[in-house]
C-alpha cells in the first residue's frame, strides 16, 4: 500500500505515487513522492530513524 500524504494543491489527503523513503539531515525518516491526481510533489515525515 502506498503512503498517504497531504497534497497542498488538491487540499486533500491522497496516496503518493513514485514513493521513496529518504533520510533527512537530522536523521528522521520521510516519504517523498507525487500526488496520484495532480502530480504535485508530496513529502511526509515518518518518524525517527531506527
N, C-alpha and C positions, 0 to 999 in steps of 0.2 A: 504494500500500500504506500502511496506517495505521501510525503509530509504535507501538512496543511499550513498555510501561512496567510497573512493579511495582504491583499492587493490594495495599494493606495489609489490606484487608478479606478478600479471597479468598486472600491469601498466595500468589499466583501471578503470573507474568509474563503479561500479556494485552495485546491491542491496544486502542487508545483509539478512542472514537467522539467526534464533535464536536471533533476535534483542531484546535488553532490554535497557530501559532508566536508566541511572545511574547519580548520582550527584558527581562531582569531589570535592576534598578537598576545592577548592576555591569557591564553591557554584554554579558553572556553570553546565548546563545540558549537557549530552553527550549520544550518542547511541553507543552500543557495540554489535558486532555480528560477524558472519563468512561470508566469500565470498561464493556466491552460486556456483561458478565454482571450485575453488581450496581448499576451506575450511580454508584459512588463516584468522587469527583474524583481524578484522577491528574495527576502533574507529573513531567516528565523533563528534566534538564539536558542540553543537546545539545553545547555547546562554546562557544568564543569567537566573538564577532561578527566577521564578515569583510566 
